[in-house]
């Protein structure tokens, strides 16, 4: 199974992490074989302690940055906490830079793109974010902001637009990693209209 790591933090937007979590958690390749999962999903917070997501939802992560396993994909969601805190969290930024070497894809949802930009992963690349933060992302002069798209795939770095766009990006990642059949079976199971 491929390993998916989703970073969570105080004031993370719930659907930013819960959408991708659900898509990867229920992904399977064959009809009627839901027990044969394609991905193992791990939630990660800086300290491994409980976080308070947007609207007061409390979430207990699986592990901390220090103890996080190697992952095939790392997802950085957005929200108020990303804009105001995590984009400047030096411990997180250093961890992302270090993991870039061994991770197939580092992705962001919504304003998680600001975290990737501050970590230097978007230098010279096309990227997107929530429409309300296009100008924030454009402040990084080396980032070519793509507007009105669900996601932008730059190979080892993928950014997605706001909130629900993380679901579309997750299906794109499943296709990239496991093929179209896995996408169609997972979308059918979720009753999600691609």
C-alpha positions as CSV (number, residue, x, y, z in Angstrom):
1,X,0.0,0.0,0.0
2,X,1.1,3.5,-0.7
3,X,1.4,5.8,2.2
4,X,-0.5,9.2,2.3
5,X,0.4,11.7,5.0
6,X,-2.0,14.6,5.7
7,X,-0.7,17.4,7.9
8,X,-3.3,19.0,10.3
9,X,-3.1,22.0,12.6
10,X,-5.2,24.4,14.6
11,X,-7.7,26.2,12.4
12,X,-7.3,23.8,9.4
13,X,-10.2,23.9,7.1
14,X,-12.1,20.6,7.7
15,X,-13.0,19.7,4.1
16,X,-9.4,20.5,3.1
17,X,-8.1,17.5,5.0
18,X,-11.3,15.4,5.4
19,X,-12.0,15.3,1.6
20,X,-8.7,13.9,0.6
21,X,-8.7,11.6,3.7
22,X,-12.0,10.1,2.6
23,X,-11.0,9.7,-1.0
24,X,-7.7,7.9,-0.2
25,X,-9.1,5.9,2.7
26,X,-11.8,4.3,0.5
27,X,-9.8,3.9,-2.7
28,X,-9.6,0.4,-4.0
29,X,-8.8,-1.1,-7.4
30,X,-11.4,-3.9,-7.9
31,X,-15.2,-3.8,-7.6
32,X,-16.5,-5.4,-4.4
33,X,-13.0,-5.6,-2.8
34,X,-13.2,-2.7,-0.4
35,X,-10.9,-4.6,2.0
36,X,-8.1,-4.4,-0.5
37,X,-7.2,-0.8,0.1
38,X,-4.7,1.0,-2.1
39,X,-3.6,3.6,0.5
40,X,-2.7,3.8,4.1
41,X,-3.6,7.3,5.3
42,X,-1.9,8.9,8.3
43,X,-2.7,12.2,9.9
44,X,0.2,14.3,11.2
45,X,0.4,17.3,13.5
46,X,3.4,19.2,14.6
47,X,3.5,17.7,18.1
48,X,1.1,14.7,17.7
49,X,-1.4,16.4,20.0
50,X,-5.0,17.1,19.3
51,X,-5.8,20.1,17.0
52,X,-8.9,22.3,16.9
53,X,-10.0,22.5,13.2
54,X,-12.2,25.2,11.8
55,X,-15.6,25.6,13.4
56,X,-14.3,23.8,16.6
57,X,-14.0,20.3,15.3
58,X,-11.3,18.5,17.5
59,X,-9.1,16.0,15.7
60,X,-6.6,13.6,17.2
61,X,-3.8,13.0,14.7
62,X,-2.0,9.7,14.3
63,X,1.5,11.0,14.8
64,X,3.8,14.0,15.0
65,X,6.2,15.5,12.5
66,X,9.1,13.9,14.3
67,X,7.6,10.4,14.3
68,X,5.9,10.6,10.9
69,X,6.6,7.7,8.5
70,X,8.0,8.1,5.1
71,X,5.1,8.9,2.7
72,X,4.5,8.5,-1.0
73,X,2.3,11.6,-0.9
74,X,2.2,14.5,1.7
75,X,-0.8,16.8,1.7
76,X,-0.8,20.2,3.3
77,X,-4.4,21.6,3.7
78,X,-5.3,25.2,4.1
79,X,-7.5,27.4,6.2
80,X,-7.0,30.3,8.6
81,X,-4.3,28.4,10.4
82,X,-2.3,27.9,7.2
83,X,-2.5,31.6,6.3
84,X,-1.7,33.0,9.7
85,X,0.6,30.4,11.3
86,X,1.7,27.3,9.3
87,X,3.1,29.3,6.4
88,X,5.6,30.7,8.8
89,X,6.2,27.6,10.9
90,X,9.9,27.0,10.5
91,X,9.7,23.4,11.9
92,X,7.1,22.5,9.3
93,X,8.8,24.2,6.5
94,X,12.1,22.4,7.3
95,X,10.3,19.1,7.5
96,X,8.6,19.7,4.1
97,X,12.0,20.6,2.5
98,X,13.6,17.5,4.0
99,X,10.7,15.2,2.9
100,X,10.7,16.5,-0.6
101,X,13.7,14.3,-1.4
102,X,12.0,11.0,-0.6
103,X,8.3,11.9,-1.3
104,X,6.8,11.2,-4.8
105,X,4.3,14.1,-4.5
106,X,3.8,17.0,-2.1
107,X,0.4,18.5,-2.6
108,X,-1.6,21.4,-1.1
109,X,-5.3,22.2,-0.8
110,X,-6.5,25.8,-0.7
111,X,-4.1,28.1,1.2
112,X,-1.8,25.2,1.9
113,X,-0.1,26.5,-1.2
114,X,1.2,29.4,0.9
115,X,3.0,26.9,3.0
116,X,4.6,25.2,0.0
117,X,5.5,28.6,-1.4
118,X,7.3,29.6,1.8
119,X,9.1,26.3,1.8
120,X,10.4,27.1,-1.7
121,X,8.6,24.2,-3.4
122,X,6.7,26.5,-5.8
123,X,9.7,28.5,-7.0
124,X,9.5,28.8,-10.8
125,X,6.3,26.7,-10.9
126,X,2.7,27.2,-11.8
127,X,0.4,26.9,-8.8
128,X,-3.1,27.6,-7.6
129,X,-4.9,28.3,-4.3
130,X,-8.3,29.5,-3.0
131,X,-9.5,32.4,-5.2
132,X,-9.5,34.7,-2.1
133,X,-5.7,34.1,-1.8
134,X,-4.5,34.5,-5.4
135,X,-2.8,37.8,-4.5
136,X,-1.2,36.3,-1.4
137,X,0.3,33.6,-3.6
138,X,1.2,36.1,-6.4
139,X,3.3,37.9,-3.8
140,X,5.9,35.1,-4.3
141,X,7.3,36.6,-7.5
142,X,8.6,33.3,-8.8
143,X,5.2,31.5,-8.6
144,X,3.0,31.7,-11.7
145,X,-0.5,31.8,-10.2
146,X,-3.2,29.8,-12.2
147,X,-6.7,31.1,-11.6
148,X,-10.0,29.4,-11.9
149,X,-8.7,25.8,-12.0
150,X,-9.3,22.9,-9.7
151,X,-5.6,21.9,-9.5
152,X,-2.2,22.3,-11.1
153,X,0.1,19.3,-11.5
154,X,3.8,20.2,-11.7
155,X,5.0,16.6,-11.4
156,X,6.3,16.2,-7.8
157,X,4.2,19.2,-6.6
158,X,0.5,19.6,-7.0
159,X,-1.6,22.5,-5.8
160,X,-5.4,22.7,-5.7
161,X,-7.9,25.5,-5.4
162,X,-10.2,26.1,-2.4
163,X,-11.7,23.6,-0.1
164,X,-13.7,21.1,-2.2
165,X,-11.0,21.2,-4.9
166,X,-8.9,18.9,-2.8
167,X,-11.3,16.1,-3.6
168,X,-10.8,16.6,-7.3
169,X,-7.0,16.7,-6.7
170,X,-7.1,13.5,-4.7
171,X,-8.9,11.7,-7.6
172,X,-6.2,13.0,-9.9
173,X,-3.5,11.7,-7.6
174,X,-5.2,8.3,-7.5
175,X,-5.2,8.2,-11.3
176,X,-1.5,9.3,-11.4
177,X,-0.5,6.6,-8.9
178,X,-2.9,3.7,-9.6
179,X,-4.7,4.4,-12.9
180,X,-8.2,5.2,-14.1
181,X,-9.9,2.0,-12.9
182,X,-9.0,2.8,-9.3
183,X,-10.5,6.3,-9.8
184,X,-13.8,5.0,-11.3
185,X,-14.2,2.3,-8.6
186,X,-13.6,4.8,-5.8
187,X,-15.8,7.5,-7.3
188,X,-18.6,4.9,-7.7
189,X,-18.2,3.8,-4.1
190,X,-18.4,7.4,-2.9
191,X,-21.2,8.3,-5.3
192,X,-19.0,11.2,-6.4
193,X,-19.7,12.7,-9.8
194,X,-16.4,13.2,-11.6
